[in-house]
Amino acid sequence: MARRKTLMDEIREELGQDRELNAAFQRELAQLKLANQIAAVRKRAGLSQAQLAARIGTKQTGVARMERADYTGFTTRTLAKIAAATNCTLHVQLAPREQRGRLVAAGAR
């Protein structure tokens, strides 16, 4: 019996056929992951947005913006401040892409 095609199978197929769509998807996914990581490390450190803002030298609204998936103004300096303020280590890595047609996102397989 043949395996039924899932929504993720269809998405992988479409991303594999359209380089521009795949690139846009990867950018959006990276932004979403980073925003979620910032919120997660802040919460794990037991900090409010205002408390994290005070530690990194910005306002609460700035932290709120960084925790949104559509924020694109990250700098390595700001990310390093967030890491230090939340007792984390910052890792920036460029990795080769996986085979064409497969999602590059970790855990998206």
KAJO-V64529 format. One record per helix or strand of 3 or more residues. SS is the DSSP state (@ for helix, = for strand). FROM is the first residue (numbers start at 0). TO is the last residue. If there is no record, write none. Layout:
ss,from,to
SS,FROM,TO
SS,FROM,TO
This chain:
ss,from,to
@,6,16
@,18,43
@,48,55
@,59,65
@,75,84
